[in-house]
């Protein structure tokens, strides 16, 4: 076991997958000699060389377009988009080509591509560096969307993503890159894509979250003193609705927490699914705690935008009192 941060866990996953499979390569802006803007790929260029750790031009469409071609050619590229706000120029390649190639070729070609993307706010970054666009890509059939909340899950999920035969968007919550450490096995292991994790069992209420918000949920639950079950989705698409439904049928109440804007966020889909499956079990309306329906503000107001333990705690009390 090693006591690792999320950054270190991802770095270790990349090293081990590149060592055991020479089809795996990394490409993106500054991922090579510089080791990435967050140093996630630090040491890979020296270890594997410039033919497998490729510094690209500042051209996100080119990065993903190249990676799609490499994947169709039998390799397993891991492409880094430096910040989630820069996914826009790559949208066409991801959603028009990578996501559709299996269907377009009737299974003749697949795109085993992993797109790593630092995501979310909380680090006082400028515009286009702090958004949470997971709903956009979850709404695109053909893509898998993953967002871990811990070093252990980050390593296991990234290995699963790299080995997956289809494209995976691997969102990395930058707010918790180095926020805490966790025991992570140094040996090979995987965390299955499509399985949620029950972080904390409880009987009074169900709380569902993912990414950095899971940490704030834990803080709010501890402050409330209530017996709340916390579910970390880990994978947003495919959605493990069975775990959520089983929990809500037990607790009869649900609160959903995410950083992305409220309207048409993943919380909306979860709320609808809970209503479809658990309507007669519910004792209160499903509550959502989310970002506001405005552009992510600059750093002076950033923490006012993000759901925190106080906002989550208020939702807990309103749900319990209903």
C-alpha positions in Angstrom: 0.0 0.0 0.0 1.1 3.6 -0.7 -0.4 6.7 0.9 -1.2 8.7 -2.2 -2.9 11.9 -3.3 -5.3 11.8 -6.2 -2.6 13.2 -8.6 -0.2 10.5 -7.5 -2.8 7.7 -7.9 -3.5 8.8 -11.5 0.2 9.0 -12.2 0.7 5.5 -10.9 -2.1 4.1 -13.0 -0.6 5.7 -16.1 2.8 4.3 -15.4 1.6 0.8 -14.7 -0.7 0.6 -17.8 2.1 2.0 -20.0 4.5 -0.6 -18.6 2.2 -3.6 -19.2 0.7 -2.5 -22.5 2.9 -0.8 -25.1 -0.3 0.3 -27.0 -1.0 2.9 -24.3 0.4 6.4 -25.0 -0.2 9.8 -23.6 -0.7 13.0 -25.6 -1.7 16.6 -24.8 -0.5 20.1 -24.1 2.6 20.1 -21.9 2.1 16.5 -20.8 5.7 15.5 -21.7 8.7 17.4 -20.6 6.7 19.7 -18.3 4.7 16.9 -16.7 1.4 18.6 -17.2 0.0 21.8 -15.7 -1.0 19.8 -12.6 2.1 17.5 -12.8 -0.2 14.5 -13.3 2.1 13.1 -16.0 5.3 14.1 -14.3 8.1 11.6 -15.0 6.4 9.8 -17.9 8.4 11.5 -20.7 11.7 10.5 -19.1 10.5 7.0 -18.4 8.8 6.2 -21.7 10.2 8.7 -24.2 8.7 11.2 -26.6 7.2 8.7 -28.9 4.8 7.5 -26.1 4.4 10.8 -24.1 3.7 13.4 -26.8 3.6 17.1 -26.3 1.0 18.4 -28.7 0.3 21.9 -30.2 -2.3 24.1 -28.4 -5.1 22.6 -30.5 -7.8 20.5 -28.6 -9.5 19.4 -31.8 -6.2 18.2 -33.2 -5.4 16.3 -29.9 -8.7 14.4 -29.9 -8.8 14.0 -33.7 -5.3 12.5 -33.6 -6.3 10.3 -30.6 -9.4 9.0 -32.4 -7.3 7.9 -35.3 -4.7 6.3 -33.1 -7.5 4.4 -31.3 -9.1 3.2 -34.5 -5.6 2.0 -35.6 -5.3 -0.3 -32.6 -3.6 1.9 -29.9 -5.0 3.0 -26.6 -4.3 6.7 -26.4 -4.9 8.7 -23.2 -5.5 12.3 -24.3 -5.3 15.2 -21.8 -7.4 18.3 -22.2 -5.7 20.8 -19.9 -8.9 22.3 -18.4 -12.5 21.4 -18.9 -13.3 24.7 -20.5 -11.2 23.8 -23.4 -13.3 20.8 -24.3 -15.3 23.0 -26.6 -13.0 22.9 -29.6 -12.8 19.1 -29.2 -16.5 18.6 -29.0 -17.0 17.7 -32.6 -14.2 15.0 -32.5 -15.5 13.5 -29.2 -19.3 13.5 -29.9 -19.5 13.2 -33.7 -16.7 10.8 -34.2 -15.4 9.0 -31.1 -18.8 8.4 -29.7 -20.4 7.2 -32.9 -17.6 5.1 -34.6 -18.8 1.7 -33.2 -22.3 2.3 -34.5 -21.1 4.0 -37.8 -19.0 1.0 -38.7 -21.5 -1.6 -37.3 -18.9 -2.7 -34.8 -16.1 -2.9 -37.3 -14.1 -0.2 -35.5 -14.1 0.9 -31.9 -12.4 3.8 -30.3 -10.6 2.7 -27.0 -9.8 6.3 -26.1 -9.5 7.9 -22.7 -9.9 11.7 -22.4 -8.5 12.9 -19.1 -9.9 16.3 -18.1 -9.3 18.4 -14.9 -12.8 19.6 -13.9 -14.6 21.8 -11.4 -14.0 24.9 -9.3 -12.4 25.7 -6.0 -8.8 26.6 -7.0 -9.2 30.3 -7.9 -8.7 29.7 -11.6 -9.7 32.2 -14.4 -12.6 31.9 -16.7 -13.1 28.6 -18.6 -11.1 26.8 -16.0 -13.7 25.9 -13.4 -16.8 24.4 -15.0 -18.5 21.0 -14.6 -19.8 19.9 -18.0 -20.5 16.3 -17.2 -24.2 16.5 -18.2 -23.2 17.5 -21.8 -21.2 14.4 -22.4 -23.5 12.1 -20.4 -26.2 13.2 -22.9 -24.1 11.9 -25.8 -24.8 8.2 -26.5 -21.6 6.2 -27.0 -19.5 7.9 -24.3 -18.8 6.7 -20.8 -18.3 9.4 -18.2 -16.4 8.9 -15.0 -15.6 11.2 -12.1 -13.8 9.8 -9.0 -13.7 11.4 -5.6 -10.8 9.5 -4.0 -7.3 8.3 -4.9 -8.2 4.7 -4.6 -11.1 5.0 -7.0 -9.1 7.3 -9.4 -6.4 4.7 -10.0 -8.9 1.8 -10.4 -11.3 3.7 -12.6 -8.5 5.0 -14.8 -7.2 1.5 -15.4 -10.7 0.4 -16.3 -11.1 3.4 -18.7 -7.8 2.7 -20.5 -8.8 -0.9 -21.0 -12.3 -0.2 -22.1 -13.0 -0.8 -25.8 -15.0 2.5 -26.1 -14.3 6.2 -25.4 -14.3 7.3 -21.8 -14.3 10.9 -20.5 -12.4 10.8 -17.3 -13.1 13.9 -15.3 -10.6 14.7 -12.5 -11.8 17.1 -9.8 -8.9 19.4 -9.5 -10.0 20.8 -6.1 -9.1 17.5 -4.5 -6.0 16.7 -6.6 -3.8 17.2 -3.4 -6.5 17.8 -0.8 -5.9 14.5 1.1 -4.2 11.1 0.9 -5.5 7.6 0.9 -4.1 4.1 1.0 -3.8 2.9 -2.6 -2.6 -0.6 -3.5 0.6 -0.5 -5.5 -0.4 -3.7 -7.2 -2.7 -3.8 -10.2 -6.5 -3.5 -9.6 -9.5 -2.1 -11.3 -12.7 -0.4 -10.2 -15.6 -1.3 -12.5 -17.1 1.4 -14.6 -20.8 1.7 -13.9 -20.8 0.8 -10.2 -21.6 3.4 -7.5 -20.0 3.2 -4.1 -21.8 3.4 -0.8 -19.4 5.7 1.1 -21.4 5.7 4.3 -24.4 3.5 5.2 -27.5 5.1 6.9 -31.2 4.7 7.3 -32.6 8.2 7.7 -31.9 9.7 4.3 -30.0 9.1 1.0 -27.5 11.5 -0.3 -26.0 11.1 -3.9 -23.0 13.0 -5.2 -19.8 12.6 -7.2 -16.4 14.2 -7.6 -15.2 16.8 -5.1 -18.7 17.4 -3.7 -18.6 14.0 -2.0 -16.1 15.5 0.5 -18.5 18.4 1.3 -21.4 15.9 1.7 -19.4 13.9 4.2 -18.7 17.1 6.2 -22.3 18.1 6.1 -23.5 14.7 7.2 -21.1 14.6 10.1 -22.2 18.1 11.2 -25.9 17.1 11.0 -25.5 14.2 13.4 -28.1 12.3 11.3 -27.9 8.7 10.0 -27.5 9.5 6.3 -26.5 7.1 3.6 -24.0 8.6 1.1 -23.6 7.3 -2.4 -20.7 8.3 -4.7 -21.8 7.6 -8.2 -18.2 7.4 -9.4 -19.5 6.7 -12.9 -22.1 9.1 -14.2 -22.7 7.2 -17.5 -23.6 4.4 -17.4 -25.6 5.3 -14.3 -25.9 2.8 -11.5 -29.5 3.6 -10.7 -30.1 0.3 -8.9 -27.8 1.3 -6.0 -29.6 4.6 -5.7 -33.1 3.1 -5.9 -32.3 0.4 -3.3 -31.0 3.1 -0.9 -34.0 5.5 -1.4 -36.5 2.7 -1.0 -34.8 2.1 2.4 -34.5 5.7 3.6 -37.6 7.3 1.9 -35.7 10.6 1.4 -33.1 11.8 -1.1 -30.7 14.8 -1.5 -28.6 15.2 -4.6 -25.5 17.4 -4.7 -23.3 18.5 -7.6 -21.2 21.5 -8.7 -22.7 21.9 -12.2 -25.6 24.4 -12.7 -29.0 23.2 -11.4 -31.0 23.3 -14.6 -30.6 20.1 -16.7 -27.8 18.9 -14.4 -27.3 15.2 -13.6 -29.3 15.9 -10.5 -32.4 16.4 -12.7 -32.0 13.0 -14.2 -31.5 11.3 -10.9 -34.5 13.1 -9.4 -36.7 11.9 -12.3 -35.4 8.3 -12.0 -36.0 8.3 -8.2 -39.6 9.6 -8.8 -40.1 6.9 -11.4 -38.9 4.0 -9.3 -39.6 5.2 -5.7 -42.6 7.5 -5.8 -44.7 5.5 -3.3 -41.7 5.1 -1.0 -40.9 8.8 -0.7 -41.8 10.8 2.4 -40.5 14.1 1.0 -39.6 15.7 -2.3 -36.2 15.0 -3.7 -33.9 18.0 -2.9 -31.1 19.2 -5.2 -28.1 21.3 -4.1 -26.1 22.5 -7.1 -24.3 25.3 -8.7 -26.3 28.3 -9.8 -27.6 28.9 -13.3 -25.0 31.5 -14.1 -21.5 31.4 -15.5 -19.0 30.3 -12.9 -17.8 33.6 -11.3 -14.2 34.7 -10.8 -12.4 33.6 -7.7 -13.8 36.2 -5.3 -17.3 34.7 -5.6 -16.3 31.2 -6.6 -16.8 29.6 -3.2 -20.3 31.3 -2.9 -21.2 29.5 -6.1 -20.0 26.0 -5.1 -22.2 23.8 -2.9 -20.7 23.7 0.6 -21.5 22.0 3.9 -23.8 24.8 5.0 -26.0 24.7 1.9 -26.0 20.9 2.0 -26.8 21.0 5.7 -29.8 23.2 5.0 -31.1 20.7 2.4 -30.7 17.9 5.0 -32.8 19.7 7.6 -35.5 20.7 5.1 -35.8 17.2 3.8 -35.8 15.6 7.3 -38.5 18.1 8.5 -40.9 17.7 5.6 
